[in-house]
Amino acid sequence: MIESIEWLRMFILDYPSLEYIIIFFGTGFGGEFALLPLGFLAAQGVISILPLIVLSFLGTFFSDTLWFLLGRTAIVKNMISHRYANTTVSVINEAISRMSRGSHSTALIIAKFIVGTRVLLIMYVSTTNIRFQQFIRYDTVAIFLWILVVIPIGFLSGLGFTYFAEILENLYAAIGFILLVIIIIIMLEIWLKKIFTRMRK
């Protein structure tokens, strides 16, 4: 994680003209795995916070719309209906449907915060009776809330890294802070998955 952030920092500094492209496609197809490091770098002044917010929103909106439209193609419908894929999709859909109580908007918001469900759920939702206009409206709210949570986590992590490195003048302390943040995120994911599993029963 730390090595990848450092690599990304050096890449952006070496190729500043690619900064906006990295944000757009990184957040669009990398999700929180890209948005967290980018928020981290924004806190250190490597990238600007406003372009990060705007381009991460547009990138995610672009990819979500793409997955939605692909979900309505015959090829993807056949893939989803395959016995192996259908089981996985059904499990995810059933759990999220119970958590969201059948609300498409709530389901899209939940999918944003559970790693590994976003694309599958969007493709599944596209096969239901939801209209494209409805999806756009619901997904816009979901993306906004997701960015509102994930960017501050990455940003505060970056501030914490800089603070510990400057105050303690010890890189290991700063690295320890990042590892602590990663552990907290992993614990949160485990907690969400436990809830996710309980809702299936």
PyMOL commands that set and color helices and strands:
alter all, ss='L'
color gray80, all
select helices_A, chain A and resi 2-14+16-30+32-43+49-71+74-81+83-100+104-113+118-126+132-167+171-200
alter helices_A, ss='H'
color red, helices_A
deselect
rebuild
show_as cartoon
